[in-house]
Amino acid sequence: MDFQQYVISEPYLGWLLSGVGMTVIIAALSGAAAMLLGVAVTTARISDRSPARWFARIYICIFRNLPPVPLLLFLVFALPGAYRSLTGAAFPRNMEFGLLIAGLSLNTSAYLAEILRGGVRGVPLQHWDAARVCGLSRSKTLLLVVYPQAVRITLPALGTRLIHNMKNSSIALVLPL
């Protein structure tokens, strides 16, 4: 087996480079969406409102325990079929890539929400109190004081989960994109 014959020569090098590019694009888009959704779910999870807290708990429970493969297979294959049978219209074309990003984001955001919640709980109560004394509202306290510290505390775990997200993007190989 010759490395140059099977890896560097055409068409293999083109396939390899396109696969790396697609992996980076999928991981970046789904990671950014998961981070935004994870912050929103964390905010709901630590809120004083009971319905928001229950919704966040149910969301985390479902999407942390649902493996990404069945989730993505459902979104890419079953959802268009259900849409077609319910509406009688064809599913919009070229939506598979968006569904792939959505599925990976839903799965990863549940993990990120729990990681961030642990980081928020790690911020000392004196910092919350100091922000309130300075006149910051609860939302500004979270945005300007608590979340930056929570991200600093949980940065290793967040990085690990985003690496898992990149590895999960290999599932796209079996989906018709």
C-alpha positions as CSV (number, residue, x, y, z in Angstrom):
1,M,0.0,0.0,0.0
2,D,1.4,3.3,-1.1
3,F,0.4,6.4,0.9
4,Q,0.8,8.7,-2.1
5,Q,-1.3,6.4,-4.4
6,Y,-4.3,6.2,-2.1
7,V,-4.4,9.5,-0.2
8,I,-2.6,12.3,-2.0
9,S,-3.6,11.4,-5.6
10,E,-6.8,12.4,-7.3
11,P,-9.8,11.9,-6.6
12,Y,-9.0,10.9,-3.0
13,L,-7.4,14.1,-2.0
14,G,-10.4,16.1,-3.2
15,W,-12.8,13.9,-1.3
16,L,-10.6,14.2,1.9
17,L,-10.5,18.0,1.7
18,S,-14.2,18.3,1.0
19,G,-14.9,16.1,4.0
20,V,-12.7,18.1,6.3
21,G,-14.4,21.3,5.1
22,M,-17.9,20.0,5.6
23,T,-17.0,18.7,9.1
24,V,-15.7,22.1,10.1
25,I,-18.7,23.9,8.7
26,I,-21.2,21.5,10.4
27,A,-19.3,21.6,13.7
28,A,-19.0,25.4,13.7
29,L,-22.7,26.1,12.8
30,S,-24.1,23.5,15.2
31,G,-21.7,24.5,17.9
32,A,-22.6,28.2,17.7
33,A,-26.3,27.4,17.7
34,A,-25.9,24.9,20.5
35,M,-24.1,27.5,22.6
36,L,-26.9,30.1,22.1
37,L,-29.6,27.5,22.8
38,G,-27.6,26.2,25.8
39,V,-27.4,29.7,27.4
40,A,-31.2,30.2,26.8
41,V,-32.0,26.8,28.4
42,T,-29.6,27.5,31.3
43,T,-31.3,30.9,31.9
44,A,-34.7,29.1,31.9
45,R,-33.3,26.4,34.2
46,I,-32.2,28.9,36.9
47,S,-35.1,31.2,36.5
48,D,-37.6,31.9,39.3
49,R,-40.5,31.0,37.0
50,S,-41.7,27.5,37.5
51,P,-43.0,26.8,34.0
52,A,-39.7,27.9,32.4
53,R,-37.7,25.8,34.8
54,W,-39.9,22.7,34.2
55,F,-39.6,23.2,30.4
56,A,-35.8,23.4,30.7
57,R,-35.7,20.3,32.8
58,I,-37.8,18.3,30.4
59,Y,-35.8,19.6,27.4
60,I,-32.5,18.6,29.1
61,C,-33.8,15.2,30.1
62,I,-35.0,14.4,26.6
63,F,-32.1,15.6,24.6
64,R,-29.3,14.4,26.9
65,N,-30.8,10.9,26.9
66,L,-31.6,10.7,23.2
67,P,-28.6,9.6,21.1
68,P,-27.7,11.8,18.1
69,V,-28.1,9.0,15.5
70,P,-31.8,8.3,16.1
71,L,-32.5,12.0,16.5
72,L,-30.9,12.8,13.2
73,L,-32.5,9.9,11.4
74,F,-35.9,11.0,12.7
75,L,-35.3,14.6,11.6
76,V,-34.0,13.8,8.2
77,F,-36.2,10.8,7.2
78,A,-39.3,10.7,9.4
79,L,-40.0,14.4,9.7
80,P,-40.3,15.0,5.9
81,G,-42.5,12.0,5.5
82,A,-44.8,13.1,8.4
83,Y,-44.9,16.6,6.9
84,R,-45.9,15.1,3.5
85,S,-48.6,12.9,4.9
86,L,-50.1,15.6,7.1
87,T,-50.1,18.5,4.6
88,G,-50.1,16.7,1.3
89,A,-47.3,19.0,0.1
90,A,-43.7,18.1,-0.5
91,F,-41.1,19.0,2.2
92,P,-39.1,22.0,1.2
93,R,-36.1,21.1,-0.9
94,N,-32.5,21.2,0.5
95,M,-33.7,21.3,4.2
96,E,-31.7,18.3,5.2
97,F,-28.6,20.3,6.0
98,G,-30.6,22.6,8.2
99,L,-32.2,19.6,10.0
100,L,-28.8,18.1,10.5
101,I,-27.6,21.4,12.1
102,A,-30.7,21.6,14.2
103,G,-30.4,18.0,15.4
104,L,-26.8,18.3,16.4
105,S,-27.6,21.7,18.1
106,L,-30.5,20.2,20.1
107,N,-28.3,17.3,21.4
108,T,-25.3,19.4,22.2
109,S,-27.2,22.3,23.8
110,A,-28.7,20.1,26.5
111,Y,-25.2,19.1,27.6
112,L,-24.0,22.7,27.4
113,A,-27.0,23.9,29.5
114,E,-26.1,21.6,32.3
115,I,-22.4,22.5,32.1
116,L,-23.2,26.2,32.2
117,R,-25.7,25.6,35.1
118,G,-22.9,24.1,37.1
119,G,-20.7,27.1,36.2
120,V,-23.4,29.5,37.3
121,R,-23.8,27.7,40.6
122,G,-20.0,28.0,41.0
123,V,-20.1,31.8,41.0
124,P,-20.1,33.0,44.6
125,L,-23.3,34.5,45.9
126,Q,-21.4,37.7,46.9
127,H,-20.9,38.5,43.2
128,W,-24.6,38.3,42.6
129,D,-25.2,40.5,45.7
130,A,-22.6,43.0,44.6
131,A,-24.2,43.3,41.1
132,R,-27.6,43.8,42.7
133,V,-26.2,46.5,45.0
134,C,-24.7,48.3,42.0
135,G,-28.2,48.5,40.6
136,L,-28.0,45.8,37.9
137,S,-31.2,44.0,37.0
138,R,-31.3,40.2,37.1
139,S,-30.8,39.9,33.4
140,K,-27.9,42.3,33.3
141,T,-26.4,40.6,36.4
142,L,-26.5,37.3,34.4
143,L,-25.1,38.8,31.2
144,L,-22.4,41.0,32.6
145,V,-21.3,39.3,35.8
146,V,-22.4,35.7,36.1
147,Y,-22.1,34.2,32.6
148,P,-18.6,35.5,31.9
149,Q,-17.4,33.9,35.2
150,A,-19.4,30.7,34.5
151,V,-17.8,30.4,31.1
152,R,-14.3,30.8,32.6
153,I,-15.1,28.1,35.2
154,T,-16.5,25.7,32.7
155,L,-14.2,26.3,29.7
156,P,-12.6,22.9,29.7
157,A,-15.9,21.1,29.9
158,L,-17.4,23.3,27.2
159,G,-14.4,22.6,24.9
160,T,-14.8,18.9,25.5
161,R,-18.5,19.0,24.6
162,L,-17.8,21.0,21.4
163,I,-15.2,18.4,20.4
164,H,-17.9,15.7,20.9
165,N,-20.1,17.8,18.7
166,M,-17.4,17.8,16.0
167,K,-17.1,14.0,16.3
168,N,-20.9,13.7,16.1
169,S,-20.9,15.6,12.8
170,S,-19.5,12.4,11.2
171,I,-23.0,11.1,11.3
172,A,-23.8,13.3,8.3
173,L,-21.9,10.8,6.2
174,V,-24.9,8.5,6.2
175,L,-27.5,11.2,5.6
176,P,-28.6,12.3,2.2
177,L,-27.2,15.9,2.0
